[in-house]
C-alpha cells in the first residue's frame, strides 16, 4: 500500500499523459458517430435504399435529410459533417457549406416535396455518389480510417483501392521501415567499434571518449538537425570541402539534403548514442578472461573476436537496434527539416493530418498501425533473440 | 639454489622484470627454472607479483626486462595463441554461449583437427574429469565444482605440455576445494604435465606442489619443496607466511657453529639456529613452530635454555590442544600439543617453563 502511494504521482502522470491519450487515439481511429448523430432520420431512411442500384433515393429520404439538416444548421454542425465527408469525397465540404443557407429557409412540414428543390440548390444532391458516401459512412464504428491508412477506401461495394494518384501512405510506411532499417544498420556499423574501444580502453581514455559520445547527446535536437542542414546543403560545408579538395566538380555538387540521404545521415548521427550506450554496457560486462582463455587455447585474434567476443556482444546489438529502430520509425523533427519531400516519414504525414488537414481519425489510424508494427517487431524480437537477452546496463 | 642442470629446464625465467608504469617494478629480478613434469606453485599475498609472472608466461603481459624461455626457446615475442600453453582461470572463463562439448572442442577446432578426432578427444577429456554425461549442458547449468572440472578438461584437451592455473579453486567451498586439489595433482602427475599453479592459499600450495615459490614484494623469497619450506624457512617473511609461527625479537649474543644464543628484549636468553645472522650484536627475529615447543622438561637437553611462560588460554580443538601463552613479553605465543593419553591440560594462569630443540628455533632476519 505504501509502495502504491509512493508511485501514485508517477502513476497519475503516466495515466494522464500516456495511457489516456493512447486509448483515445485507438478509439478515435474507429469512432465515427458524426454521420448518424447529425443525420439520424436520413440514416434510418437510407437503410431501405439500395446503394448498388442506379436509382436516386426517393422523396422520403430527401425529406428526412431536410429535417435533419435544419436541426444541424441550427446547431451549426453541418459544416463539421461536411468536412468529415470531404475526407471520403472531395467537394462534400463546400457542398454542405454552400447549401446550408438555402436549406435553412425550408420548412420541413410545409415546403415539400424536396427532391427537386434540393437538386436545384446543389447538383450534388442529384448524384448517386453523394448518397452512397453518406450511407457507407453512417456506421458508428468504422474501418474507414484504417482502410484509408493503407490506401484503400470504404465504398458501397466494400473496401477498394484508392485511385492511384492518392496512394501514398503504404509507400510511406514501407519507406519509413526501410529507411529505419538502414539507419539502424549504419548505427550498428558505426557504434560497434567505438563501443568496443569504450569498453576495453583504460578508464581515463574511455571516460574522455564517453564525453565525446555524450556531448552531442546533450545538445538540443533542433540545434543538431539545423547543423546538419548547414553541413549538407549544396553550398554547405561538406560540398564546399569536397569541391575545394577537387573530389567533386563545382557543377556537380552532391545533393545530400532534402532527400533520403539527408534524413539517413542526420538521423544516424542523432540516434547513434542510443546504439552506443547499450552496446557499451553489454561489452563492459564481457570479462577479459574470455578472450584470454580463447587465445591460450590457440585462437587467433580474429577467431577470438568472431567466435567468442562477438556472440557475447549480440545482446547489446539487439538492445541498441530495438531502441534505434523504434525511435526512428516514429521520428518526426529531423525528417521534417532535412528530409524534403522524398525523405519524410509516416510520422510527418500523421503530423500533417493532425495539424493541417485535421483528419484526426486518419492520423489516429496511422498512429495505431505504427504502434501495432512496433509491438509486432517487439514480439518477433522476443521470439528470435529473447527479450531477457537485452541488457541496457 | 636450483641448479637442476640448466639444459633440463623446461620453463625458465631469466632476470625478468616487469613494470606497468615504467617506475614501480611489480616483478623485480625473477629467476626461476622448472624441469619438465614439475608441479610448481607460486604462493604469495595479493600484489606480490605472482599473477603477473603467470601472465607473462602465458603471453598476456610482456616482460619489461629479461628473458622467458620455454623448452629452450625464448618466447618473449611469441603471441599467446602460438605458445600452446593450457590455462585455467580463476572464474573458469567457460564460454557461456557454447555447450560444454563446444567449449572443449574450441581449442581443437582452431587447431584444425578433424571432426571425428575432435569428438574422441572431447569425450576422453570429459571422462578424465568424470563429466562424460555433461557434454550438452551449458556452463550456467553446472555447479561451481563441475564448471571447475570442465575448465580443467578444456585446458588439457589439446594436450599442452605446460598448464597454468590462476587460483582455480578460489571460488569453491572448502570440501570441494580439497577434493579438487587431489584431482588436479593426480591428473597432472598421470599426464606428466608441467604445471604452474598460482594461489594465495598456503595449504593448497603445501599439499599439491613439488616445489613452492613464495612471492613477496616482486621477488621469490624462497623456492623449495613444501616440507623444507615449512621446516626450514629462510627468512621471517616465509616463516610468517607459511603455517602458524611464533616470533620473538632479540639480539644475537654469540654464534658457535650451528647454534647461537639470542638475548631477547626482556633479558632472557634462548638457543637458536643461526640462519640469517652472521655476527653477534645483530638484531634478529627468532621463529619457532607451535608444535615444536616443549614444556615437558624431561624431553629437553639438560643444559637447554628455558623461558618462563604463563598460560593465558586453553583451546580444545579435538585432535590438538592449543595454548595461548605469554612468553617474554609476547602475549600471542601459541603452543600446540597432540591430544595423547598422557597430554597435560594446562589451566589458564598456570606458570610453566618452556623450551625447544635448538634446530627448531631459527634466528632469522629482523
Interface residues (C-beta under 8 A of the other chain):
Chain A: X287 X289 X290 X292 X293 X294 X295 X296 X297 X298 X299 X300 X301 X303 X304 X307 X308 X311 X312
Chain B: X58 X59 X60 X79 X80 X81 X82 X83 X84 X85 X86 X87 X89 X90 X91 X93 X95 X96 X97 X106 X107 X110 X111 X154 X155 X158 X164
